[in-house]
Amino acid sequence: MNLQKLVDKKLIFPPNWLPSNVHYLAITGSKAYGCHQNNKSDDDIVGWCFPRKETVFPHLNGYVYGFGNPPESFEVWQQHHVKDDQKQYDFTIYSIIKFVQLCMKNNANILDVLFVPQQCVIHCTQTAQILRDRRKEFLHKGAYSSFRGYSFSQMNKMATKNPKEGSNRYEDIKINKWDRKYGYHLVRLLLECEQILATGDLDLQRDSETYKAIRRGDWTEQQVRDFFAQKEKYLEELYQKSTLPHRPNEDKIKEILLQVLEQHYGSLEKAITLPEKESIYLKQIGDAIRKLGY
């Protein structure tokens, strides 16, 4: 996908620097989960980019934290319902920093972007491939609370009966009295959480036939709620047994982030100072001596 062409057509309006600095774009949503029903819905395209170097490292422009006006910041650009050649897109493009932060927290929506099947990756540079190749290193037990929390929100929305009148979902809810889309998302989140805790990996299309069955109407609302109750108890047990770390390894993730930043920006020697191992060891020894009262 060439974002600059969409800019030239005056269909999207991102920051001027963004189109040439996007390194990763993926199709998310039902296509990524293998349960897409028709061609009427928008393509959800999510990715990440590199902001200007001075935005990531503002001190390079002489900024002193807390003094003067803060420099320009960038976390995410979004634009929805972009129509081009009979297709419609929703765009969400994060800063690489924000994207890695959300992945590190095991945010359910953002992990999906990192783990989409290869056929859903529509743009991935060599730099972005570094992040994708090391995606399993982001997983930890925090996924349990993240995915479980999202599933609760889907259950609440499942019974909501206020979609836009005239939409396909409006007709479905009018007939079935519940929102099957939120129902399949609820089940999906629980099954993805199970995969992460049990295998330390995530295949978004492993349970696609289950998602299709829910969207077809093969499941009732009560069946989805019963599934939630049973799976919630099982996930609590699985959480205790999982061999994943309890929290993210921030040092390892920072190493990955610095690797991709350096791959894009070049040397970070003037941008960031990394302590030498010897200095770290000396500090640890000094701290230990002070604790002993010497």
C-alpha positions as CSV (number, residue, x, y, z in Angstrom):
1,M,0.0,0.0,0.0
2,N,1.4,3.4,-1.0
3,L,0.2,6.0,1.5
4,Q,1.8,8.8,-0.5
5,K,-0.6,8.1,-3.4
6,L,-3.5,8.4,-1.0
7,V,-2.0,11.7,0.2
8,D,-1.6,12.9,-3.4
9,K,-5.3,12.1,-4.1
10,K,-6.2,14.1,-1.0
11,L,-7.8,11.1,0.6
12,I,-5.7,11.0,3.8
13,F,-4.0,13.8,5.7
14,P,-1.2,12.5,7.9
15,P,1.8,14.5,9.1
16,N,4.0,15.3,6.0
17,W,6.8,13.1,7.2
18,L,4.7,10.0,8.0
19,P,4.1,8.2,4.6
20,S,7.8,7.8,3.9
21,N,8.6,6.6,7.4
22,V,6.0,3.9,7.8
23,H,7.8,0.5,8.3
24,Y,4.9,-1.8,9.1
25,L,1.3,-2.1,8.0
26,A,-1.1,-5.1,8.6
27,I,-4.7,-5.9,8.0
28,T,-6.4,-6.6,11.3
29,G,-9.9,-7.5,12.3
30,S,-12.0,-10.3,10.9
31,K,-9.7,-10.9,7.9
32,A,-6.8,-11.5,10.3
33,Y,-8.9,-13.9,12.4
34,G,-10.0,-15.9,9.3
35,C,-13.7,-15.2,9.7
36,H,-14.4,-12.4,7.3
37,Q,-18.0,-12.6,6.0
38,N,-18.3,-10.1,3.1
39,N,-16.6,-7.3,1.4
40,K,-18.8,-4.6,2.8
41,S,-16.8,-3.7,5.9
42,D,-13.8,-1.5,6.0
43,D,-10.2,-2.9,5.9
44,D,-8.7,-2.1,9.3
45,I,-5.1,-1.2,8.6
46,V,-2.8,-0.8,11.6
47,G,1.0,-0.2,11.7
48,W,3.8,1.8,13.0
49,C,6.3,4.4,11.9
50,F,9.4,6.3,12.9
51,P,8.8,9.9,13.9
52,R,11.5,12.5,13.3
53,K,14.6,11.7,15.3
54,E,14.3,15.0,17.3
55,T,10.8,13.9,18.3
56,V,12.1,10.7,19.9
57,F,15.2,12.4,21.3
58,P,14.2,16.0,21.9
59,H,17.4,16.9,23.6
60,L,19.1,16.8,20.2
61,N,17.3,20.1,19.5
62,G,18.6,21.5,22.7
63,Y,15.4,20.9,24.8
64,V,15.9,20.8,28.5
65,Y,13.1,18.9,30.2
66,G,10.8,21.2,32.2
67,F,12.3,24.4,30.6
68,G,10.6,26.3,27.8
69,N,7.9,25.0,25.5
70,P,7.9,21.2,25.1
71,P,8.8,19.9,21.6
72,E,6.4,18.3,19.2
73,S,5.3,14.8,20.2
74,F,3.7,12.0,18.2
75,E,2.0,8.8,19.4
76,V,-0.6,7.9,16.8
77,W,-2.3,9.1,13.6
78,Q,-5.8,7.8,12.7
79,Q,-8.2,8.3,9.8
80,H,-11.4,6.3,9.3
81,H,-13.7,5.6,6.3
82,V,-11.1,6.4,3.6
83,K,-12.6,5.4,0.2
84,D,-10.4,4.5,-2.7
85,D,-11.2,2.4,-5.8
86,Q,-14.3,0.8,-4.3
87,K,-12.4,0.0,-1.1
88,Q,-12.8,1.6,2.3
89,Y,-10.1,1.7,4.9
90,D,-9.6,2.6,8.6
91,F,-6.0,3.6,9.3
92,T,-4.2,3.6,12.7
93,I,-0.5,4.2,12.6
94,Y,1.5,4.4,15.9
95,S,4.9,5.8,16.7
96,I,7.4,2.9,17.1
97,I,7.8,4.0,20.7
98,K,4.1,3.8,21.5
99,F,3.7,0.6,19.6
100,V,6.4,-1.2,21.5
101,Q,5.1,0.2,24.8
102,L,1.6,-1.3,24.1
103,C,3.1,-4.6,23.0
104,M,5.2,-4.7,26.2
105,K,2.0,-4.3,28.2
106,N,0.4,-7.2,26.2
107,N,-2.4,-4.9,25.0
108,A,-4.8,-7.3,23.3
109,N,-5.4,-5.2,20.2
110,I,-1.8,-4.4,19.6
111,L,-0.4,-7.9,20.1
112,D,-2.8,-9.0,17.3
113,V,-1.1,-6.5,15.0
114,L,2.3,-8.0,15.8
115,F,1.1,-11.6,15.3
116,V,-1.2,-11.3,12.2
117,P,-0.7,-14.2,9.7
118,Q,1.9,-13.4,7.0
119,Q,-0.8,-12.9,4.3
120,C,-2.2,-10.0,6.3
121,V,1.1,-8.2,6.4
122,I,0.9,-5.7,3.6
123,H,4.1,-3.7,4.3
124,C,7.1,-4.8,6.3
125,T,10.6,-3.4,5.9
126,Q,13.8,-5.2,7.0
127,T,13.8,-3.0,10.1
128,A,10.2,-3.9,11.0
129,Q,11.0,-7.6,10.4
130,I,13.4,-7.4,13.4
131,L,10.5,-6.6,15.6
132,R,8.2,-9.3,14.0
133,D,10.9,-12.0,14.3
134,R,11.2,-11.4,18.0
135,R,7.5,-11.0,18.7
136,K,7.3,-14.0,21.2
137,E,9.7,-12.2,23.5
138,F,6.9,-9.7,24.3
139,L,4.6,-12.3,25.8
140,H,4.2,-12.6,29.6
141,K,1.5,-13.5,32.1
142,G,0.2,-10.0,32.0
143,A,-1.7,-11.1,28.9
144,Y,-4.1,-12.8,31.3
145,S,-5.5,-9.6,32.8
146,S,-5.3,-7.7,29.5
147,F,-7.2,-10.2,27.5
148,R,-9.6,-11.0,30.3
149,G,-10.4,-7.3,30.8
150,Y,-11.2,-6.9,27.1
151,S,-13.4,-10.0,27.1
152,F,-15.5,-8.5,29.9
153,S,-16.0,-5.3,27.8
154,Q,-17.1,-7.4,24.9
155,M,-19.7,-9.3,27.0
156,N,-21.2,-6.0,28.1
157,K,-21.4,-4.8,24.6
158,M,-22.8,-8.1,23.4
159,A,-26.2,-7.2,24.9
160,T,-26.2,-3.7,23.6
161,K,-28.9,-3.1,20.9
162,N,-28.1,0.3,19.5
163,P,-26.1,-0.1,16.3
164,K,-26.7,2.4,13.4
165,E,-30.1,1.9,11.9
166,G,-30.0,0.3,8.4
167,S,-26.6,-1.4,8.9
168,N,-26.1,-5.1,8.6
169,R,-25.6,-5.4,12.3
170,Y,-28.8,-3.5,13.0
171,E,-30.8,-6.2,11.1
172,D,-28.9,-9.0,12.8
173,I,-29.5,-7.7,16.2
174,K,-33.2,-7.0,15.4
175,I,-33.6,-10.7,14.4
176,N,-31.3,-12.4,17.0
177,K,-31.7,-10.0,20.0
178,W,-28.0,-9.9,20.6
179,D,-24.8,-8.8,18.9
180,R,-22.9,-11.8,17.5
181,K,-19.9,-9.7,16.5
182,Y,-19.1,-8.9,20.1
183,G,-19.9,-12.5,21.0
184,Y,-17.3,-13.8,18.7
185,H,-14.8,-11.3,19.9
186,L,-15.4,-12.4,23.5
187,V,-14.7,-16.0,22.6
188,R,-11.7,-15.0,20.5
189,L,-10.1,-13.1,23.3
190,L,-10.4,-16.0,25.7
191,L,-9.0,-18.5,23.2
192,E,-6.1,-16.2,22.3
193,C,-5.3,-15.8,26.0
194,E,-5.3,-19.5,26.4
195,Q,-2.9,-19.9,23.5
196,I,-0.5,-17.4,25.0
197,L,-0.5,-18.9,28.5
198,A,-0.2,-22.5,27.2
199,T,2.2,-22.2,24.3
200,G,3.9,-18.8,24.5
201,D,2.8,-18.1,21.0
202,L,-0.3,-16.8,19.1
203,D,-1.9,-18.0,15.9
204,L,-4.8,-15.7,15.2
205,Q,-6.5,-18.1,12.8
206,R,-6.3,-21.3,14.9
207,D,-9.9,-21.1,16.0
208,S,-11.3,-19.4,13.0
209,E,-14.0,-22.1,12.4
210,T,-15.4,-21.3,15.9
211,Y,-15.5,-17.6,15.1
212,K,-17.3,-18.3,11.9
213,A,-19.9,-20.5,13.6
214,I,-20.7,-17.8,16.1
215,R,-21.1,-15.2,13.4
216,R,-23.3,-17.6,11.4
217,G,-25.6,-17.9,14.4
218,D,-24.7,-21.5,15.3
219,W,-24.2,-20.3,18.9
220,T,-26.8,-18.7,21.2
221,E,-26.0,-15.8,23.4
222,Q,-26.4,-18.1,26.4
223,Q,-23.8,-20.5,24.9
224,V,-21.3,-17.7,24.6
225,R,-22.0,-16.6,28.3
226,D,-21.6,-20.2,29.4
227,F,-18.3,-20.5,27.5
228,F,-17.1,-17.4,29.2
229,A,-17.9,-18.8,32.7
230,Q,-16.1,-22.1,32.0
231,K,-13.1,-20.6,30.2
232,E,-12.6,-18.0,32.9
233,K,-12.1,-20.6,35.6
234,Y,-9.8,-22.6,33.3
235,L,-7.7,-19.6,32.5
236,E,-7.1,-18.9,36.2
237,E,-5.7,-22.4,36.6
238,L,-3.6,-22.0,33.4
239,Y,-2.2,-18.7,34.6
240,Q,-0.8,-20.5,37.7
241,K,0.8,-23.3,35.5
242,S,2.1,-21.1,32.7
243,T,5.9,-21.0,32.3
244,L,5.7,-17.4,30.9
245,P,7.4,-14.7,32.9
246,H,5.1,-12.8,35.3
247,R,6.0,-9.4,33.7
248,P,7.8,-8.1,30.6
249,N,11.5,-8.2,30.4
250,E,12.0,-4.5,30.0
251,D,15.8,-4.7,29.5
252,K,15.3,-7.2,26.6
253,I,12.5,-5.2,25.0
254,K,14.6,-2.0,25.3
255,E,17.4,-3.8,23.5
256,I,15.0,-4.7,20.7
257,L,13.7,-1.2,20.5
258,L,17.2,0.3,20.4
259,Q,18.1,-2.1,17.7
260,V,15.3,-1.0,15.4
261,L,15.9,2.7,16.2
262,E,19.5,2.4,15.3
263,Q,18.7,0.4,12.1
264,H,16.5,3.4,11.0
265,Y,18.3,6.5,12.4
266,G,21.9,5.2,12.3
267,S,24.2,5.5,15.2
268,L,22.5,6.6,18.5
269,E,25.8,7.5,20.1
270,K,24.8,11.2,20.4
271,A,21.1,10.4,21.2
272,I,21.4,8.0,24.1
273,T,24.1,6.9,26.5
274,L,24.1,3.3,27.5
275,P,26.1,2.5,30.7
276,E,29.0,0.1,30.3
277,K,28.7,-3.3,32.1
278,E,31.6,-2.3,34.3
279,S,29.8,0.8,35.5
280,I,26.7,-1.2,36.3
281,Y,28.6,-3.8,38.3
282,L,30.5,-1.1,40.2
283,K,27.2,0.6,41.1
284,Q,25.8,-2.7,42.3
285,I,28.8,-3.4,44.4
286,G,28.6,0.2,45.9
287,D,24.9,-0.3,46.7
288,A,25.6,-3.6,48.4
289,I,28.4,-2.0,50.5
290,R,26.2,0.9,51.6
291,K,23.4,-1.5,52.6
292,L,26.0,-3.2,55.0
293,G,26.6,0.1,56.6
294,Y,30.2,0.7,55.5
